[in-house]
Amino acid sequence: MNKEDVAPGPKPAPNRPANIFSALGPGLITGASDDDPSGIGTYSQAGAQFGYSIGWTMLLTFPLMVAIQEISARIGRTTGHGIAGNLSRHYPRGLLYPMIVLLFIANAINIGADLNAMGDATRMLIGGTPWLFIPLFSVVTTVLIVFLSYERYASVLRWLTLSLFAYVAALFALKLDWAAAIQGVLVPHVEWNKDFLTTLMAIFGTTISPYLFFWQASQEAEEQRIDPERKPLVDAPRQAKGEFERIRADTVVGMAFSNLIAISIIITTAATLHAHGIKDIATSTQAAEALRPIAGPFAFVLFAAGIIGTGLLAIPVLAGSAAYAVGETFKWPVGLDRKPHRARAFYATLVCTTAAGTAVTLSGIDPIKALYWSAVINGLVAVPIMTIMMLMAGRDKIMGQFAVEGWLWRLGWLATAVMALSAVCMVLANFIS
């Protein structure tokens, strides 16, 4: 296909370019939801345990995140189907079902860990017991995603991303050793022991998570489906240039935002907790509590409030990605723009995922273990899913003339290899020890 044969995609309304924030979509929400309370706990533990020296992981994961999330988005926008939808159409069910089951389990555990952190953060801010707040947050997030219109729901999620700036504000509320912080970001430091390699796997599993792949691909497919001017790119190649440019800009901004927040959390906990000898922080709320006597009430309130805001953002994404995956697997009507009575199975799966996460929390399962296993399962499940995604993205039969190639294809495979290598190193380190 010659370059002159490809025309830009549909142009937004004249008044939209002035509002850059509203023009951002699946990429921004995906990046922001990556910093959920479980992720905050992982980054806090990393900063507390290893100080500034673990900051380089954010520089490494940024291009890998951009590549794999852009590929996810391209699959959805090009084919008009999400990851599971394409898997169900082109690959054996025996390959699809185990991945979907593991995704559902990982998302439910992640939701449980997030709800637990939100309940504890609310208790720290206003008092009371987290067992009252956990069901409340579960119901609120479910009502948001089920009963709000898709347009309003997407707008709510975009505005909730602003809550994450609490961690940037907390960072600048402290006195930092900026030279050490910058060195930690730019100079890789690796320790060949079980604790470090497990933390590394948890960071990768929290940063490059399967639910993010499914969510962004399905959201691209949905936004294409509800816009009469857009068609799957395999059927409307003239829209490709404009759409790919939009996807790249949206994804780069979203992943940059995600990593900015993550590095802010690592540096904040490194400068406070690690510097004062506190190296064992297993949850985000423990990090907030530990900050209070060291960094003062302002940083504590910002940190705790950010946990609640990002939880309200992440739980609908976790539940929604599971619902899309299950719904596309069985070819049910899916989509957050559909009324509940027109997509009963899809919404039932969404509610069941949130309920399962709530049950995990209320069952008395150790939230620290839930946090750990959520990150580890995400990291391990990501490897086969990324492998299948890369094979899918390179197939002309699926992607038509828009099969991924060149530097994006190479970077996507590099991301897959890094995840696989970190998983192998973690397993070997734990086995040997």
Secondary structure in CASP SS format (residue, H / E / C, confidence):
PFRMAT SS
TARGET T0000
AUTHOR 0000-0000-0000
METHOD secondary structure of the structure
MODEL  1
M C 1.00
N C 1.00
K H 1.00
E H 1.00
D H 1.00
V C 1.00
A C 1.00
P C 1.00
G C 1.00
P C 1.00
K C 1.00
P C 1.00
A C 1.00
P C 1.00
N C 1.00
R C 1.00
P C 1.00
A C 1.00
N C 1.00
I H 1.00
F H 1.00
S H 1.00
A H 1.00
L C 1.00
G C 1.00
P H 1.00
G H 1.00
L H 1.00
I H 1.00
T H 1.00
G H 1.00
A H 1.00
S H 1.00
D C 1.00
D C 1.00
D C 1.00
P H 1.00
S H 1.00
G H 1.00
I H 1.00
G H 1.00
T H 1.00
Y H 1.00
S H 1.00
Q H 1.00
A H 1.00
G H 1.00
A H 1.00
Q H 1.00
F H 1.00
G H 1.00
Y H 1.00
S H 1.00
I H 1.00
G C 1.00
W H 1.00
T H 1.00
M H 1.00
L H 1.00
L H 1.00
T H 1.00
F H 1.00
P H 1.00
L H 1.00
M H 1.00
V H 1.00
A H 1.00
I H 1.00
Q H 1.00
E H 1.00
I H 1.00
S H 1.00
A H 1.00
R H 1.00
I H 1.00
G H 1.00
R H 1.00
T H 1.00
T H 1.00
G C 1.00
H C 1.00
G C 1.00
I H 1.00
A H 1.00
G H 1.00
N H 1.00
L H 1.00
S H 1.00
R H 1.00
H H 1.00
Y C 1.00
P C 1.00
R H 1.00
G H 1.00
L H 1.00
L H 1.00
Y H 1.00
P H 1.00
M H 1.00
I H 1.00
V H 1.00
L H 1.00
L H 1.00
F H 1.00
I H 1.00
A H 1.00
N H 1.00
A H 1.00
I H 1.00
N H 1.00
I H 1.00
G H 1.00
A H 1.00
D H 1.00
L H 1.00
N H 1.00
A H 1.00
M H 1.00
G H 1.00
D H 1.00
A H 1.00
T H 1.00
R H 1.00
M H 1.00
L H 1.00
I H 1.00
G C 1.00
G C 1.00
T C 1.00
P H 1.00
W H 1.00
L H 1.00
F H 1.00
I H 1.00
P H 1.00
L H 1.00
F H 1.00
S H 1.00
V H 1.00
V H 1.00
T H 1.00
T H 1.00
V H 1.00
L H 1.00
I H 1.00
V H 1.00
F H 1.00
L C 1.00
S C 1.00
Y H 1.00
E H 1.00
R H 1.00
Y H 1.00
A H 1.00
S H 1.00
V H 1.00
L H 1.00
R H 1.00
W H 1.00
L H 1.00
T H 1.00
L H 1.00
S H 1.00
L H 1.00
F H 1.00
A H 1.00
Y H 1.00
V H 1.00
A H 1.00
A H 1.00
L H 1.00
F H 1.00
A C 1.00
L C 1.00
K C 1.00
L C 1.00
D C 1.00
W H 1.00
A H 1.00
A H 1.00
A H 1.00
I H 1.00
Q H 1.00
G H 1.00
V H 1.00
L H 1.00
V C 1.00
P C 1.00
H C 1.00
V C 1.00
E C 1.00
W C 1.00
N C 1.00
K H 1.00
D H 1.00
F H 1.00
L H 1.00
T H 1.00
T H 1.00
L H 1.00
M H 1.00
A H 1.00
I H 1.00
F H 1.00
G H 1.00
T H 1.00
T H 1.00
I C 1.00
S C 1.00
P H 1.00
Y H 1.00
L H 1.00
F H 1.00
F H 1.00
W H 1.00
Q H 1.00
A H 1.00
S H 1.00
Q H 1.00
E H 1.00
A H 1.00
E H 1.00
E H 1.00
Q H 1.00
R H 1.00
I H 1.00
D C 1.00
P C 1.00
E C 1.00
R C 1.00
K C 1.00
P C 1.00
L C 1.00
V C 1.00
D C 1.00
A C 1.00
P H 1.00
R H 1.00
Q H 1.00
A H 1.00
K H 1.00
G H 1.00
E H 1.00
F H 1.00
E H 1.00
R H 1.00
I H 1.00
R H 1.00
A H 1.00
D H 1.00
T H 1.00
V H 1.00
V H 1.00
G H 1.00
M H 1.00
A H 1.00
F H 1.00
S H 1.00
N H 1.00
L H 1.00
I H 1.00
A H 1.00
I H 1.00
S H 1.00
I H 1.00
I H 1.00
I H 1.00
T H 1.00
T H 1.00
A H 1.00
A H 1.00
T H 1.00
L C 1.00
H H 1.00
A H 1.00
H H 1.00
G C 1.00
I C 1.00
K C 1.00
D C 1.00
I C 1.00
A C 1.00
T C 1.00
S H 1.00
T H 1.00
Q H 1.00
A H 1.00
A H 1.00
E H 1.00
A H 1.00
L H 1.00
R H 1.00
P H 1.00
I H 1.00
A H 1.00
G C 1.00
P H 1.00
F H 1.00
A H 1.00
F H 1.00
V H 1.00
L H 1.00
F H 1.00
A H 1.00
A H 1.00
G H 1.00
I H 1.00
I H 1.00
G H 1.00
T H 1.00
G H 1.00
L H 1.00
L H 1.00
A H 1.00
I H 1.00
P H 1.00
V H 1.00
L H 1.00
A H 1.00
G H 1.00
S H 1.00
A H 1.00
A H 1.00
Y H 1.00
A H 1.00
V H 1.00
G H 1.00
E H 1.00
T H 1.00
F C 1.00
K C 1.00
W C 1.00
P C 1.00
V C 1.00
G C 1.00
L C 1.00
D C 1.00
R C 1.00
K C 1.00
P H 1.00
H H 1.00
R H 1.00
A C 1.00
R H 1.00
A H 1.00
F H 1.00
Y H 1.00
A H 1.00
T H 1.00
L H 1.00
V H 1.00
C H 1.00
T H 1.00
T H 1.00
A H 1.00
A H 1.00
G H 1.00
T H 1.00
A H 1.00
V H 1.00
T H 1.00
L H 1.00
S C 1.00
G C 1.00
I C 1.00
D C 1.00
P H 1.00
I H 1.00
K H 1.00
A H 1.00
L H 1.00
Y H 1.00
W H 1.00
S H 1.00
A H 1.00
V H 1.00
I H 1.00
N H 1.00
G H 1.00
L H 1.00
V H 1.00
A H 1.00
V H 1.00
P H 1.00
I H 1.00
M H 1.00
T H 1.00
I H 1.00
M H 1.00
M H 1.00
L H 1.00
M H 1.00
A H 1.00
G C 1.00
R C 1.00
D H 1.00
K H 1.00
I H 1.00
M H 1.00
G H 1.00
Q H 1.00
F H 1.00
A C 1.00
V C 1.00
E C 1.00
G H 1.00
W H 1.00
L H 1.00
W H 1.00
R H 1.00
L H 1.00
G H 1.00
W H 1.00
L H 1.00
A H 1.00
T H 1.00
A H 1.00
V H 1.00
M H 1.00
A H 1.00
L H 1.00
S H 1.00
A H 1.00
V H 1.00
C H 1.00
M H 1.00
V H 1.00
L H 1.00
A H 1.00
N H 1.00
F H 1.00
I H 1.00
S C 1.00
END
